[in-house]
């Protein structure tokens, strides 16, 4: 199983768009992307990459495996 590495916010948005999500849309505190009734909140941009623990949470919400996420 290939290891996960921190990724930029724009790379995460690109992966979600490749997966069929639309957005990002503004919400109260964070932006989100949606696909049908599924909604994924995007971390705020602070000039740093998104860490592995948060990427793991997003993968779990997407209900896909790690390899599929890395291929997006």
Beta strands, then each sheet from edge to edge (+ up, - down):
strand 1: 22-25
strand 2: 31-35
strand 3: 38-42
sheet 1: 1+ 2- 3+
end
